[in-house]
């Protein structure tokens, strides 16, 4: 008897994948857990995806498509890169573990390729060499990826501490810093006491880091034009 194809769809699998990633993180994600959520046997998933990596590629492609749909910037190279960075951050923050997925996959899907191509077009008008253009956009994307990932991990750490201890270890940190000398932790202690580390993950912190990168690219361009 011919094996009957399971009554699920690719869209259902992708939707369930995002839900599972949001609840348990990418570390616990597995095809078996995904199948359980869908109420099917794990082998049924392979009608649609050859492997977990293949599924990851499709999820990254979906993220790329959404970024392309939401990115609208027609200014100069600097305005385009800034707009792209803000769009990428916005989309990644809405889709759990999407940063890890983008970092774990390659542009082997149509929309992922289109996203990469659109990113490169942002700096095509500059006098930079081709390898410099690639490095410029790669540096920008890596900044956005790690900014979002760092904030995501920080929130998870805070959530874990609250769950296990009920309170944040602020007093313990203060006692530890007070026990250390000025040479060992003076600057860190003052920044911590002034609440500067609370700026991590904020819009202001993101915009400042983005400004540093764009200013660096601008400086290289000026040097090229001399």
WOLINWO-V838419 format. One record per backbone hydrogen bond with DSSP energy under -0.5 kcal/mol. CO is the residue of the C=O (numbers start at 1). NH is the residue of the N-H. Records with the same first field share a line. If there is no record, write none. Layout:
BEGIN
CO=NH + NH
END
This chain:
BEGIN
6=8
9=13
10=14
11=15
12=16
13=17
14=18
15=19
16=20
17=21
18=22
19=23
20=24
21=25
25=28
26=29
30=34
31=35
32=36
33=37
34=38
35=39 + 40
36=39
41=44
42=45
43=46
44=47
45=48 + 49
51=55
52=56
53=57
54=58
55=59
56=60
57=61
58=62
59=63
60=64
61=65
62=66
63=67
64=68
65=69
66=70
67=71
70=72
76=80
77=81
78=82
79=83
80=84
81=85
82=86
83=87
84=88
85=89
86=90
87=91
88=92
89=93
90=94
91=94 + 95
94=96
95=98
97=101
98=102
99=103
100=104
101=105
106=108
109=113
110=114
111=115
112=116
113=117
114=118
115=119
116=120
117=121
118=122
119=122
120=123
121=124
123=126
129=133
130=134
131=135
132=136
133=137
134=138
135=139
136=140
137=141
138=142
139=143
140=144
141=145
142=146
143=147
144=148
145=149
146=150
147=151
148=152
149=153
150=154
151=155
152=156
153=157
154=158
155=159
156=160
157=161
158=162
159=163
160=164
161=165 + 166
162=166
168=170
169=173
170=174
171=175
172=176
173=177
174=178
175=179
177=180
181=185
182=186
185=189
186=190
187=191
188=192
189=193
190=194
191=196
192=195
195=198
196=199
197=200
199=202
202=206
203=207
204=208
205=209
206=210
207=211
208=212
209=213
210=214
211=215
212=216
213=217
214=218
215=219
216=220
217=221
218=222
219=223
220=224
221=225
222=226
223=226
END
